[in-house]
Every structure is written in C-alpha cells, then in structure tokens.
Amino acid sequence: MRDKTHTDHVENWARHVKETPRSEWIKEIKPLVDSQVIMANRFYARLAKEKGGAEKIMKIRGISPEVRPEGIIKEKTIRTGKVSEMRKRYGK
C-alpha cells in the first residue's frame, strides 16, 4: 500500500485539474505524455527487430494473425505516431 504522501499528491492534482482550465494544466502534463509515447515507440521498434517480435506485438495488441497478411507487422502499424506529428494534430 502506498503512503499518505502519494494519496495527498493525487488529491492535490485532482483538485488542481478541477479548478484550473484545461488549456493550462494540459501544458503541465504534455511533456510526460509525450515522453511516454516516445518510449512506447522505441520499445515497439526494438521488439519488432527481435526474433518473433512481430508475433509478440500482435499478441500484446490483440491482433489476430489471420487479420494481418502473412502475419507481418510493418513499422507503420507499430508506431503510434511521432510527437511532432501529434503536436501538429492536437496543438502544442
């Protein structure tokens, strides 16, 4: 079980999100979300290069081998998108 400081932090953040306009607090959390996307993309790229990596990715994502022709996952389907592309799509 986590200590009280963790609970306090979560409660403070929830209060902050409720009381602050989304346009302001989204700027605070954006770097964290961007870094998570970058790390996920790196993980999938490394995994795809390993023996049996494509099959592991299909299993993780719940993709049936029958759905993918020849059971091959190309890099485009692995990547969730570059951060720069996401920024263009959703704003900075």
C-alpha positions as CSV (number, residue, x, y, z in Angstrom):
1,M,0.0,0.0,0.0
2,R,1.2,3.5,-0.8
3,D,1.9,6.0,1.9
4,K,-0.1,9.1,2.7
5,T,2.1,11.5,0.7
6,H,1.1,9.6,-2.5
7,T,-2.6,10.0,-1.7
8,D,-2.1,13.6,-0.9
9,H,-0.4,14.2,-4.2
10,V,-3.2,12.5,-6.1
11,E,-5.8,14.5,-4.3
12,N,-3.9,17.8,-4.9
13,W,-3.6,17.0,-8.6
14,A,-7.3,16.2,-8.9
15,R,-8.2,19.4,-7.2
16,H,-5.8,21.3,-9.5
17,V,-7.4,19.8,-12.6
18,K,-10.9,20.6,-11.4
19,E,-10.0,24.2,-10.5
20,T,-7.7,25.1,-13.4
21,P,-8.7,25.5,-17.0
22,R,-7.8,22.5,-19.2
23,S,-5.7,24.7,-21.5
24,E,-3.4,25.5,-18.6
25,W,-2.9,22.1,-16.9
26,I,-2.6,20.3,-20.2
27,K,0.7,22.2,-20.7
28,E,2.0,20.8,-17.4
29,I,1.2,17.1,-18.3
30,K,2.1,17.3,-22.0
31,P,5.8,16.6,-21.6
32,L,5.0,13.5,-19.5
33,V,2.6,12.1,-22.1
34,D,4.9,12.9,-25.0
35,S,7.8,11.1,-23.3
36,Q,5.6,8.0,-22.7
37,V,4.7,7.9,-26.4
38,I,8.3,8.2,-27.4
39,M,9.3,5.4,-25.0
40,A,6.5,3.1,-26.3
41,N,7.6,3.7,-29.9
42,R,11.2,2.9,-29.0
43,F,10.0,-0.3,-27.3
44,Y,7.9,-1.5,-30.2
45,A,10.7,-0.7,-32.7
46,R,13.2,-2.7,-30.6
47,L,10.7,-5.6,-30.2
48,A,9.9,-5.7,-33.9
49,K,13.6,-6.3,-34.7
50,E,13.8,-9.3,-32.3
51,K,13.1,-12.9,-33.5
52,G,9.3,-13.4,-33.0
53,G,8.9,-9.7,-32.2
54,A,6.1,-9.2,-34.7
55,E,4.1,-12.0,-33.2
56,K,4.7,-10.7,-29.7
57,I,3.4,-7.2,-30.8
58,M,0.3,-8.8,-32.3
59,K,-0.3,-10.7,-29.1
60,I,0.1,-7.5,-27.0
61,R,-2.2,-5.6,-29.2
62,G,-4.7,-8.4,-29.6
63,I,-4.3,-8.6,-33.3
64,S,-5.2,-12.0,-34.8
65,P,-2.6,-13.4,-37.3
66,E,-5.4,-14.1,-39.7
67,V,-6.1,-10.3,-39.9
68,R,-2.6,-9.5,-40.9
69,P,-1.5,-10.8,-44.3
70,E,1.5,-13.1,-44.0
71,G,1.5,-12.3,-40.2
72,I,3.9,-9.4,-40.7
73,I,3.6,-6.1,-38.9
74,K,5.2,-3.3,-40.7
75,E,6.8,-0.3,-38.8
76,K,3.8,2.0,-39.7
77,T,1.4,-0.2,-37.7
78,I,3.8,-0.4,-34.8
79,R,4.3,3.3,-34.3
80,T,1.6,5.3,-32.6
81,G,2.9,8.5,-34.2
82,K,5.8,10.8,-33.8
83,V,5.5,13.5,-31.2
84,S,5.9,16.2,-33.8
85,E,3.0,14.7,-35.8
86,M,0.9,14.6,-32.7
87,R,1.7,18.2,-31.9
88,K,0.5,19.2,-35.4
89,R,-2.6,17.2,-35.0
90,Y,-3.5,18.3,-31.4
91,G,-1.7,21.6,-31.0
92,K,1.4,22.4,-28.9
